[in-house]
Amino acid sequence: MVPPSVTLCRNATVLRRLPGTPYDACDKRPGRVSSLSLVRYRGSDYSVPTRFGHCEVLVRGYVHEVVISHGAEVIARHRRSYESEDFVFDPLHYLSLLERKSNALDQAAPLAGWHLPDAFAVLRRLLEARMGGKGKREYVQVLRLLESFPVSDVGAAVADALERGVIGFDAVKHLLLCRIEHRPPRLDLTTYPYLPRAEVATTSAGSYMALLTGAAS
């Protein structure tokens, strides 16, 4: 009878080394982005940014999420849907297109059910009331800040802009960056002509002396 230690030693000589990276426990499949910026995986469609339209991609299906890559770049992550013929959108993927076609903002299916803080709706109403069609495009520009910053920070900047009465993309972006960088805002109010203006005259030396002598009274 061969001792167990000898059997173990023989088996060790034929075992391979462990891989250098952990095993990626997912289903990998090639895909192609449609004209609607969607990639189909196991009966459902998942969105990617519109700039990747018609590109070849790699889809990795995990138990809880679907990850889509173009080359070495991960371009989309979604919760995995097990429904048949489901559509899973990320509204941020379509904002660059809506900035060019802002009239489609209300009919854009990817934005349906997108819940944002109430301040965003107030900002949009004021922008459109003051600027018309241009205001709608400027509102989409504000939404595009969400591509780079958390909704909590952008929402706080929008609320700050509303409180100050500076309604516009430039003001929101400036207040957002000031909040993140912990510095006081310095807004150029000349770009907001609808704000009330205060005219402050230059004080003369004679007026100052009059105050000292009581002549002004």
VOGU-3710 file (C-alpha; in Angstrom, 3 decimals, decimal comma):
1> mvppsvtlcr> 0,000/0,000/0,000  1,358/3,418/-1,047  1,519/5,873/1,877  -0,799/8,934/1,529  2,167/11,287/1,632  3,653/9,684/-1,464  0,325/9,876/-3,367  -0,005/13,576/-2,483  3,511/14,247/-3,724  2,800/12,538/-7,060
11> natvlrrlpg> -0,419/14,526/-7,581  1,345/17,790/-6,832  3,709/17,258/-9,749  0,840/17,358/-12,255  -1,163/20,240/-10,756  -1,042/23,570/-12,601  -0,315/26,881/-10,996  -3,255/29,034/-9,946  -4,083/31,817/-12,455  -2,543/35,224/-11,822
21> tpydacdkrp> -5,956/36,929/-11,758  -9,234/35,803/-10,152  -11,678/33,919/-12,351  -14,303/36,251/-13,864  -17,515/34,382/-13,085  -19,690/35,678/-15,900  -21,129/34,872/-19,298  -19,153/36,683/-22,020  -20,712/37,410/-25,385  -19,888/39,715/-28,301
31> grvsslslvr> -22,486/42,358/-29,165  -23,154/45,276/-31,435  -24,668/48,640/-30,485  -27,865/49,474/-32,368  -28,826/52,832/-33,838  -30,767/53,486/-30,606  -27,607/52,987/-28,508  -28,851/49,644/-27,196  -27,069/46,302/-26,822  -29,083/43,082/-26,630
41> yrgsdysvpt> -28,164/40,424/-24,105  -30,303/37,355/-23,407  -33,535/38,900/-24,645  -33,191/42,357/-23,041  -31,709/45,627/-24,310  -29,225/47,716/-22,344  -28,200/51,285/-23,131  -24,717/52,649/-23,799  -23,594/56,253/-24,494  -24,755/57,422/-27,911
51> rfghcevlvr> -21,206/58,021/-29,167  -20,738/54,238/-29,327  -23,533/53,705/-31,853  -22,910/50,734/-34,203  -19,708/49,734/-32,362  -18,689/46,168/-31,582  -18,718/45,518/-27,830  -18,178/42,773/-25,287  -21,054/41,979/-22,925  -20,376/40,333/-19,573
61> gyvhevvish> -23,424/38,984/-17,827  -23,150/38,499/-14,082  -25,858/37,314/-11,719  -26,661/40,856/-10,565  -25,382/43,135/-13,352  -24,488/43,476/-17,028  -21,199/45,159/-17,934  -20,549/46,376/-21,477  -17,044/47,158/-22,731  -15,643/48,698/-25,891
71> gaeviarhrr> -12,044/47,636/-26,218  -10,459/48,079/-22,777  -13,045/50,684/-21,690  -16,137/49,845/-19,639  -18,842/52,002/-21,212  -21,945/50,854/-19,308  -23,045/49,045/-16,159  -26,659/48,037/-15,525  -28,635/45,964/-13,095  -29,366/42,668/-14,816
81> syesedfvfd> -32,927/42,154/-15,961  -34,448/38,693/-16,153  -37,589/39,971/-17,881  -38,236/39,129/-21,517  -37,906/42,009/-24,026  -37,025/44,460/-21,275  -35,315/47,835/-21,833  -32,791/48,993/-19,253  -31,766/52,635/-19,714  -29,294/54,971/-18,105
91> plhylsller> -30,606/58,513/-18,776  -27,062/59,884/-18,743  -26,275/57,916/-21,892  -28,641/60,072/-23,962  -28,007/63,591/-22,648  -25,392/64,502/-25,264  -27,939/63,713/-27,986  -30,722/65,606/-26,195  -28,488/68,655/-25,896  -28,521/68,833/-29,706
101> ksnaldqaap> -32,201/67,876/-29,981  -33,649/69,485/-26,865  -37,200/69,537/-28,262  -37,280/65,773/-27,739  -36,713/66,170/-23,993  -40,312/65,452/-22,987  -40,682/62,468/-25,329  -37,359/60,789/-24,481  -38,173/57,285/-23,224  -34,805/56,835/-21,442
111> lagwhlpdaf> -35,680/59,750/-19,133  -39,088/58,366/-18,143  -39,175/57,606/-14,438  -35,921/59,433/-13,772  -36,427/60,910/-10,303  -34,407/64,041/-9,554  -34,645/66,524/-6,655  -37,523/69,015/-6,979  -35,089/71,878/-7,542  -34,346/70,556/-11,039
121> avlrrllear> -37,975/70,930/-12,148  -38,094/74,482/-10,749  -34,889/75,355/-12,591  -36,244/74,005/-15,864  -39,497/75,952/-15,537  -37,638/79,212/-14,912  -35,138/78,611/-17,712  -37,862/77,936/-20,270  -39,945/80,887/-19,054  -37,019/83,271/-19,469
131> mggkgkreyv> -35,219/81,808/-22,482  -37,747/79,709/-24,399  -36,161/76,950/-26,477  -32,683/78,018/-25,446  -33,678/77,494/-21,834  -34,550/73,859/-22,516  -31,106/73,280/-24,029  -29,463/75,015/-21,095  -31,393/72,754/-18,733  -29,964/69,702/-20,511
141> qvlrllesfp> -26,501/71,203/-20,042  -27,199/71,318/-16,311  -28,271/67,659/-16,425  -25,002/66,800/-18,148  -23,157/67,858/-15,004  -24,506/64,578/-13,587  -22,175/62,755/-15,981  -19,239/63,881/-13,839  -20,634/64,804/-10,423  -22,968/63,137/-7,874
151> vsdvgaavad> -26,619/64,124/-7,979  -26,367/65,346/-4,374  -23,722/67,941/-5,294  -25,429/69,063/-8,497  -28,792/69,266/-6,749  -27,288/71,418/-3,992  -25,754/73,742/-6,606  -29,113/74,034/-8,396  -30,862/74,885/-5,113  -28,146/77,454/-4,341
161> alergvigfd> -28,598/79,065/-7,777  -32,362/79,287/-7,250  -31,889/80,872/-3,841  -29,496/83,474/-5,267  -31,733/84,128/-8,283  -28,979/83,307/-10,795  -30,787/81,018/-13,204  -28,456/79,487/-15,768  -25,991/76,726/-16,549  -22,888/78,855/-15,961
171> avkhlllcri> -24,096/79,842/-12,493  -24,949/76,253/-11,505  -21,591/74,982/-12,740  -19,728/77,758/-10,921  -21,577/77,137/-7,659  -21,007/73,384/-8,017  -17,247/73,774/-8,458  -17,090/76,235/-5,560  -18,916/73,739/-3,365  -16,550/70,916/-4,278
181> ehrpprldlt> -13,417/73,062/-3,954  -14,638/74,727/-0,731  -14,202/78,286/-1,972  -16,612/81,250/-1,981  -18,506/81,872/-5,236  -17,728/84,907/-7,365  -20,594/85,327/-9,804  -20,522/87,880/-12,611  -24,017/89,310/-12,244  -23,761/91,247/-15,525
191> typylpraev> -24,736/88,024/-17,295  -28,115/88,051/-15,509  -29,858/91,224/-16,783  -33,211/90,344/-15,201  -31,822/90,724/-11,667  -32,537/94,034/-9,859  -29,573/96,387/-9,932  -28,362/98,756/-7,239  -26,566/101,935/-8,308  -23,904/102,947/-5,806
201> attsagsyma> -22,332/106,366/-6,369  -18,662/107,042/-5,709  -18,216/108,763/-2,372  -16,463/112,116/-2,618  -14,088/113,548/-0,003  -16,390/116,574/0,396  -19,327/114,376/1,374  -17,184/112,577/3,913  -16,046/115,846/5,477  -19,645/117,038/5,589
211> lltgaas> -20,562/113,990/7,640  -17,736/114,697/10,066  -18,773/118,313/10,612  -22,473/117,519/10,798  -23,246/119,724/7,809  -25,075/116,909/6,089  -27,739/116,941/8,761
//
